Amino acid sequence: MLAELSILVSTLKTLNDGIKTVKESSGHLKGISGLFSALTESKVAVETIEHKQKEGDHILTQEECLELAWAKAEIRAKEKELKKHTPRDVWRDMLTIQHKSVMEHKSKLEKQRIAKNRAITKREETVKSAFGTTILIGVGVAVYYGTQGLGAGPLI
C-alpha cells in the first residue's frame, strides 16, 4: 500500500511539472495528453487504494490516510489548474475518455470480485459434496456391518 501511495505522489509531481510545461507551451498536444493520462492514472490509483481498503485487503494507517487525502486534494487542484489552460471542448472530451477508462477499471475490478466469489462458492460446494459422500459411505458401512452382526447372533 505504501508503494502505491508513493507512486501516486510521484505521479502527482509529474502532473505538476507537466502543467508548468503546458502553461509555457500554450497547449502542446503531447504534453496535454500525457497530463490527462497521468491524471487518470492518479485517479485510478486512488480508487484502487480505496477499493482495497473497502474490500478489507488492507487497513489504512493514519499516515496512509493522510497521504491519500493530500493526494486527492492535489488531484482536484491539478485538475482545476489544468482546466484553466485547456480548451473547453478538449476538456470535455478528456472527461468523457477518462470516465470511460474509470468505468472499465471498475468493471474489471467487479468481474474479478465475482470470479473470486464464484471460485469460493465452487470450492465450498466441492467440500460439502465430498463431506456428504464420506458421511454417506460411513453410514452405509455402519449399516452393512450392523446387519452382518445381527445375522450372526446377539451383539450383547
VENLIN-V41381 format. One record per residue. N is the residue number from 1. RES is the residue in one letter. SS is DSSP state (A for helix, B for strand, O for the rest). PSI is psi in degrees with one decimal (* if undefined). OMEGA is omega in degrees with one decimal (none if undefined). Layout:
BEGIN
N	RES	SS	PSI	OMEGA
N	RES	SS	PSI	OMEGA
END
This chain:
BEGIN
1	M	O	-38.8	177.8
2	L	A	-35.9	178.7
3	A	A	-42.7	179.3
4	E	A	-40.0	178.8
5	L	A	-39.6	179.7
6	S	A	-36.7	175.9
7	I	A	-41.4	178.7
8	L	A	-44.8	179.9
9	V	A	-41.7	179.2
10	S	A	-35.5	176.5
11	T	A	-40.5	178.7
12	L	A	-36.1	176.3
13	K	A	-39.4	177.1
14	T	A	-40.3	176.9
15	L	A	-44.5	-179.1
16	N	A	-45.3	177.6
17	D	A	-38.7	-179.6
18	G	A	-38.6	178.9
19	I	A	-39.1	176.3
20	K	A	-40.7	179.1
21	T	A	-43.4	-179.9
22	V	A	-40.4	178.3
23	K	A	-43.1	-177.2
24	E	A	-37.4	-175.0
25	S	A	-1.2	179.3
26	S	O	48.6	170.3
27	G	O	34.8	176.1
28	H	O	122.9	-171.2
29	L	A	-43.7	-178.0
30	K	A	-41.1	178.5
31	G	A	-42.0	-179.7
32	I	A	-44.8	-179.1
33	S	A	-36.8	176.4
34	G	A	-37.4	177.8
35	L	A	-41.4	178.9
36	F	A	-44.3	-179.5
37	S	A	-37.4	177.1
38	A	A	-39.1	178.2
39	L	A	-43.4	177.8
40	T	A	-44.2	178.2
41	E	A	-39.0	178.4
42	S	A	-44.0	179.2
43	K	A	-41.1	179.0
44	V	A	-39.5	178.4
45	A	A	-43.7	177.7
46	V	A	-44.9	-179.1
47	E	A	-39.2	178.6
48	T	A	-44.2	178.3
49	I	A	-45.4	179.8
50	E	A	-36.5	178.6
51	H	A	-45.4	178.5
52	K	A	-38.3	178.9
53	Q	A	-42.0	179.0
54	K	A	-37.6	-179.5
55	E	A	-13.0	-179.9
56	G	O	10.8	178.8
57	D	O	-26.4	-177.3
58	H	O	136.6	174.1
59	I	O	122.5	-176.8
60	L	O	136.4	174.4
61	T	O	170.4	178.0
62	Q	A	-37.7	179.4
63	E	A	-44.7	179.5
64	E	A	-39.3	178.0
65	C	A	-41.7	178.7
66	L	A	-45.1	178.6
67	E	A	-40.3	179.6
68	L	A	-42.7	178.4
69	A	A	-41.8	177.4
70	W	A	-42.2	-179.8
71	A	A	-43.5	179.3
72	K	A	-41.5	178.1
73	A	A	-40.4	-179.8
74	E	A	-37.5	176.9
75	I	A	-46.0	178.7
76	R	A	-43.1	-179.3
77	A	A	-41.4	-179.8
78	K	A	-38.9	177.0
79	E	A	-45.1	-179.0
80	K	A	-44.6	-179.9
81	E	A	-42.3	179.6
82	L	A	-37.3	-179.7
83	K	A	-35.0	179.6
84	K	A	-30.6	-173.3
85	H	O	15.5	-178.0
86	T	O	136.2	176.0
87	P	O	146.3	-174.1
88	R	A	-45.3	-178.1
89	D	A	-34.4	176.7
90	V	A	-42.1	179.5
91	W	A	-43.1	179.7
92	R	A	-43.4	177.9
93	D	A	-40.7	178.4
94	M	A	-43.7	179.7
95	L	A	-38.6	178.1
96	T	A	-47.5	179.7
97	I	A	-43.9	-179.3
98	Q	A	-43.2	179.1
99	H	A	-43.0	178.6
100	K	A	-43.8	-179.4
101	S	A	-44.1	179.5
102	V	A	-40.1	179.4
103	M	A	-38.6	176.7
104	E	A	-39.5	178.0
105	H	A	-44.3	178.2
106	K	A	-42.0	179.3
107	S	A	-41.9	178.9
108	K	A	-45.2	178.7
109	L	A	-40.0	179.3
110	E	A	-41.4	177.4
111	K	A	-39.9	177.4
112	Q	A	-41.1	179.2
113	R	A	-43.4	179.4
114	I	A	-43.8	178.7
115	A	A	-41.1	178.9
116	K	A	-45.5	179.5
117	N	A	-38.7	178.0
118	R	A	-41.4	178.8
119	A	A	-41.0	178.2
120	I	A	-45.2	179.9
121	T	A	-43.3	179.5
122	K	A	-42.7	178.2
123	R	A	-43.2	178.7
124	E	A	-42.0	179.3
125	E	A	-39.2	178.2
126	T	A	-43.8	179.1
127	V	A	-44.4	178.6
128	K	A	-42.8	179.9
129	S	A	-45.1	179.1
130	A	A	-41.8	178.8
131	F	A	-43.7	178.4
132	G	A	-42.2	178.6
133	T	A	-42.4	178.9
134	T	A	-44.0	178.7
135	I	A	-43.2	179.6
136	L	A	-43.0	178.0
137	I	A	-42.1	178.5
138	G	A	-43.2	178.0
139	V	A	-42.6	178.8
140	G	A	-44.2	178.6
141	V	A	-42.3	179.4
142	A	A	-42.0	178.8
143	V	A	-42.2	-179.4
144	Y	A	-51.1	-179.3
145	Y	A	-28.0	176.4
146	G	A	-40.2	178.8
147	T	A	-29.6	176.6
148	Q	A	-39.5	179.8
149	G	A	-33.4	179.7
150	L	A	-34.5	-179.7
151	G	A	-24.4	-177.4
152	A	A	-14.6	179.8
153	G	O	-178.2	-179.0
154	P	O	144.5	-179.5
155	L	O	-18.2	-176.2
156	I	O	*	none
END
